[in-house]
Amino acid sequence: MSIELRTDDVDAFFEAPFHAYDASVGYVSPLKSDIVHMLDRDKNPLWTAGNPFRFWTAHRGGRPIGRIVAHVHGQSNRAHGWNRAQFGFFDCADDPEAAAALLGAAEDFARTQGLSELAGNFNLTAMQQCGVMTGGFGRRAYTDMVVGAPHVPRLLEANGFEAIFPMTTFELDLAHAALPDEAAATGAAFGFAPIEKRSFPERMEEARAVLNDGFADNPMFVPLTEAEFLFQAGEMSSILDPRLSSVLIEGGRPVGTIICIPDLNGLLAATRSRIGLSTPWHYLRFRLKRRRAVIIFYSVVRDRHGRGLMGAMLARTIRRLREAGYEQLGITWIADANKASLRQMEKLGAEPLHHLNLFRKTWA
């Protein structure tokens, strides 16, 4: 049976990883409705801003066993001087023919756009899921973490891709976490504003401003527009635990933020990432038994770097997690070049969970 390559099959795109990986990989999909939303040309701000994209699925014997998206993120290319197309959601069975068909289609797309390299995973920007898992296989992931099988980096290398930009995710046992000093964020000038439903739009706009400023000097970062940020975070209000996420205010000015949410992977796995008749029952069980949380991002504005504010925010969040009965905390990817954040993880007592890399292919 030969490989059949299809385009624009959203249902197959969602199903492909379930056929590509066995249960030991630990893959957990975003909600199917979120996948559909991401691929909607009329709703995703990445596409409505004029960025071209295509997506494919690879089928063998009528079953989808692989998938990939290729797109141009024009804002990144302009900001960083790249001539790059990006690929994302590369999930594939250990099938060299399927991998070659998918990666070849993405490369052909990049070449037709007049570009000279292809890099990923970006699912779909660097501020969403990023990278290809290269270590820590089989270890249970948290929401918003990339999960893959050991054969995926091998398939990429076999098709001429090289590993670049190493990253690490972390896990913290909250009972044994070493709390940083909170003194830097105490005093009359400081206050924590919780991110809760009634103030969600205001707080999230403050969080976006802090993220854009604090990450401005980071490699690959491009400031998020309000539309992009709300598209990525708009559904978050329904699952927020207001004890965990906050904006740090200094003298009326937002200077720091932590976005921390309950880990949804148990719920998503139980429902196979679909909304159905059993979803309310699974959601009730999830709310009663949630013991894991994940930090999606944290940031401090640049003119307040080096003053201990990040440590103080992490200490407050950890205390609140403990008080709420959480036991484990995941931290999404940190670049291995970000020595300050890595030192912060070491001081907390966090352990590396997964290793990831971007993979890149270039041509003349």
C-alpha positions in Angstrom: 0.0 0.0 0.0 1.5 3.3 -1.1 1.2 6.6 0.8 -1.6 8.9 -0.1 -1.1 12.6 0.7 -4.2 14.7 1.3 -4.6 18.5 1.8 -7.2 20.3 3.9 -8.6 17.3 5.6 -9.2 18.7 9.1 -10.7 15.5 10.5 -7.7 13.4 9.4 -5.3 16.1 10.7 -6.9 15.7 14.2 -6.9 11.9 14.0 -3.4 11.3 12.6 -1.4 11.3 15.9 -3.7 8.7 17.5 -2.8 6.4 14.6 0.9 7.4 14.5 1.7 6.8 18.2 1.0 4.0 20.6 -0.2 4.7 24.2 3.4 4.6 25.6 4.3 7.8 23.8 1.8 9.7 26.1 0.5 12.0 23.3 -2.4 14.2 24.3 -4.2 16.3 21.7 -5.6 19.8 22.1 -9.3 19.8 21.8 -10.5 19.0 18.3 -12.4 22.3 18.3 -9.1 24.1 19.0 -7.4 22.3 16.1 -10.3 23.3 13.8 -10.1 26.9 15.1 -6.3 27.1 14.4 -6.7 25.9 10.8 -9.6 28.2 10.0 -8.4 30.7 7.4 -11.1 33.2 8.4 -10.5 33.2 12.2 -6.9 32.6 13.0 -5.1 36.0 13.1 -2.0 34.4 11.6 -3.9 33.7 8.4 -6.0 36.8 8.3 -2.8 38.9 8.5 -1.9 37.5 5.1 0.5 34.7 6.1 0.2 31.8 3.6 -0.2 28.2 4.9 -1.1 24.7 3.9 -1.5 21.5 5.7 -1.4 17.8 4.8 -2.1 14.3 6.1 -0.4 11.1 5.0 -2.6 8.0 4.7 -1.7 4.4 4.4 -4.5 1.9 3.8 -7.0 4.7 4.3 -5.7 5.5 7.8 -4.1 8.9 8.6 -0.6 8.1 10.0 1.0 11.5 9.8 0.4 15.3 9.4 2.2 18.6 9.0 1.4 22.3 8.6 3.7 24.6 6.6 3.3 28.4 6.8 5.2 31.7 6.5 5.3 33.9 9.6 6.1 37.1 7.8 6.3 39.1 11.1 9.1 36.8 12.3 11.0 37.0 9.0 10.9 40.8 9.0 11.8 41.1 12.7 14.8 38.7 12.5 16.0 39.0 9.0 15.0 35.4 8.1 14.1 33.9 4.8 12.2 31.0 6.5 9.1 29.0 6.3 7.9 27.2 9.4 6.5 23.8 9.9 4.3 22.7 12.8 2.3 19.7 14.1 4.7 17.2 12.5 3.5 14.0 13.9 4.2 10.8 12.0 4.3 7.0 12.4 7.7 5.4 12.1 7.2 5.3 8.4 10.0 6.8 6.2 7.8 7.0 3.1 5.1 9.0 5.0 7.7 11.3 6.6 9.4 12.0 3.3 6.0 12.8 1.7 5.0 15.2 4.4 8.3 16.9 4.8 8.7 17.1 1.0 5.4 18.8 0.7 6.3 21.3 3.3 9.7 22.0 1.6 8.0 22.4 -1.8 5.7 24.9 -0.2 8.7 26.9 1.2 10.5 26.8 -2.1 7.4 28.1 -4.0 7.3 31.0 -1.5 10.8 31.9 -2.5 12.3 31.0 0.9 15.5 29.2 1.7 14.9 27.3 4.9 12.3 25.4 6.7 12.2 25.1 10.5 9.9 23.7 13.2 8.0 22.6 15.1 6.2 25.9 15.6 2.6 25.1 16.6 2.1 27.7 15.3 4.3 30.5 16.7 7.2 30.5 19.1 4.8 31.6 21.9 2.7 28.5 21.4 4.0 24.9 21.5 7.5 24.8 20.1 10.1 22.2 19.2 10.5 18.5 18.6 11.0 16.1 21.6 14.5 14.7 21.6 14.7 13.4 25.2 12.6 12.4 28.2 10.4 10.1 26.1 7.6 8.5 27.9 7.6 11.0 30.8 4.1 12.4 31.4 3.7 15.8 29.9 1.6 18.8 30.9 -0.8 21.0 28.9 0.9 23.0 26.2 4.0 20.7 26.0 5.0 19.0 22.8 5.0 15.2 22.9 6.5 12.9 20.3 8.1 9.5 19.8 11.8 8.7 19.6 11.6 8.0 15.9 10.4 11.5 15.0 13.8 13.3 15.2 15.3 10.3 13.3 12.8 10.8 10.5 13.7 14.5 10.4 17.4 13.8 10.2 16.9 11.3 7.5 15.2 14.0 5.4 18.1 16.5 5.8 17.1 18.4 8.9 19.5 19.3 11.6 18.8 19.9 15.3 19.2 23.5 16.5 18.0 25.7 19.4 17.9 23.2 22.4 15.1 23.7 25.0 14.1 22.0 28.2 10.8 21.7 30.0 10.7 21.2 33.8 8.7 19.6 36.6 8.6 20.8 40.2 7.6 18.7 43.2 5.7 21.4 45.1 6.2 19.8 48.5 9.9 20.1 48.2 10.2 23.3 46.3 12.7 25.9 47.6 10.8 29.2 47.9 12.6 32.3 46.7 12.6 35.5 48.7 9.4 37.5 48.3 10.7 40.8 49.7 11.3 42.3 46.2 7.5 42.5 45.6 6.3 43.6 49.0 5.6 47.1 50.2 3.0 49.7 49.5 4.0 50.2 45.8 3.3 46.5 44.9 0.1 44.5 44.6 -1.0 41.3 42.9 -4.1 41.5 40.7 -5.6 38.0 40.2 -6.6 36.9 36.7 -10.3 35.9 37.1 -13.3 35.8 35.0 -14.8 39.2 35.9 -11.5 41.0 35.1 -10.2 38.6 32.4 -10.0 41.0 29.4 -8.3 43.8 31.4 -5.8 41.5 33.2 -4.9 39.6 30.0 -4.2 42.8 28.1 -1.8 43.8 31.0 -0.3 40.3 30.7 0.2 40.7 27.0 2.0 44.1 27.5 4.3 42.6 30.1 5.0 39.6 27.9 5.8 41.7 24.9 8.2 44.0 26.9 9.8 41.3 28.9 10.5 39.0 26.0 11.5 41.7 23.5 15.2 40.7 23.5 14.6 36.9 23.4 15.5 35.0 20.2 12.6 34.2 17.9 10.2 36.5 19.8 7.8 38.7 17.9 5.4 40.9 19.9 1.9 39.5 20.0 -1.0 41.6 18.8 -4.2 41.8 20.9 -6.0 39.7 18.4 -3.3 37.0 18.4 -3.1 36.9 22.2 -6.8 36.6 22.7 -7.0 34.0 20.0 -4.5 31.9 21.9 -5.7 32.7 25.4 -9.4 33.5 24.9 -10.7 30.0 26.0 -8.5 30.2 29.1 -11.1 32.0 31.2 -13.3 28.8 31.4 -10.5 26.7 33.1 -8.7 29.4 35.1 -8.0 28.8 38.8 -7.9 32.5 39.9 -5.5 31.6 42.8 -2.7 30.8 40.3 -2.5 33.5 37.6 -1.8 37.1 38.4 -0.4 40.4 37.2 2.1 42.2 39.5 1.4 45.9 39.7 3.9 48.5 40.8 2.7 52.0 41.4 -0.3 51.4 39.1 1.9 49.9 36.3 1.9 46.2 35.3 5.5 45.0 35.7 5.2 41.2 35.9 2.8 38.3 35.2 2.5 34.6 35.7 0.0 32.6 33.7 -0.5 29.3 35.5 -3.4 26.9 34.8 -4.5 23.5 36.0 -3.0 20.7 33.9 -5.8 19.6 31.5 -4.1 16.6 30.0 -5.9 14.1 32.2 -9.3 15.6 31.1 -8.2 15.7 27.5 -7.0 12.1 27.5 -10.2 10.9 29.2 -12.4 12.6 26.6 -10.0 11.9 23.7 -10.0 15.7 23.2 -13.6 15.8 22.1 -16.6 17.5 23.6 -19.3 14.8 24.1 -22.1 13.6 26.4 -19.6 12.4 29.0 -17.5 15.6 29.1 -19.4 17.2 32.0 -18.8 14.1 34.1 -15.1 14.0 33.3 -14.8 17.7 33.9 -16.4 17.4 37.4 -13.9 14.6 38.2 -11.1 16.8 36.9 -12.1 19.7 39.1 -12.3 17.6 42.2 -9.0 15.7 41.7 -6.7 18.2 40.0 -3.3 18.0 41.5 -1.1 19.2 38.6 -0.7 22.7 37.2 1.5 24.2 34.5 3.1 27.6 34.1 2.4 28.6 30.5 4.6 31.7 30.7 6.0 34.3 33.1 7.5 37.6 32.4 8.9 40.8 34.0 9.3 44.1 32.1 12.9 44.8 31.1 13.5 47.8 33.3 12.7 45.6 36.3 14.9 42.7 35.4 17.5 41.7 38.0 15.5 43.0 41.0 14.1 39.7 42.3 10.6 40.2 41.1 10.4 37.0 39.2 11.5 35.0 42.2 9.0 36.7 44.3 6.2 36.0 41.9 7.2 32.3 41.6 7.3 32.1 45.4 3.8 33.5 45.7 2.4 31.2 43.0 4.0 28.1 44.6 2.6 29.0 48.0 -0.9 29.3 46.5 -0.5 26.1 44.6 0.3 24.3 47.9 -2.6 25.9 49.7 -5.0 24.8 46.9 -3.8 21.2 47.1 -1.7 21.0 44.0 1.3 18.6 44.1 3.2 18.9 40.8 4.0 21.9 38.6 5.1 21.8 35.0 7.0 24.6 33.4 6.9 24.9 29.6 10.0 25.2 27.5 13.0 27.3 28.4 15.8 27.8 25.9 19.1 26.3 27.0 20.7 29.6 26.2 18.5 31.3 28.8 20.9 30.9 31.7 19.0 33.2 34.1 15.8 31.2 33.8 17.7 27.9 34.1 19.3 29.1 37.3 15.9 30.0 38.6 14.7 26.4 37.9 17.7 25.0 39.7 17.1 27.2 42.8 13.5 26.1 43.0 14.5 22.5 42.8 12.8 21.8 39.5 14.0 18.8 37.5 14.3 18.6 33.7 11.3 16.8 32.2 11.8 16.8 28.4 14.5 18.0 26.0 13.4 19.5 22.7 15.1 21.0 19.7 14.0 22.9 16.6 14.9 21.2 13.4 16.0 23.1 10.3 16.7 22.4 6.7 18.4 25.0 4.4 19.1 25.2 0.7 20.6 27.7 -1.8 
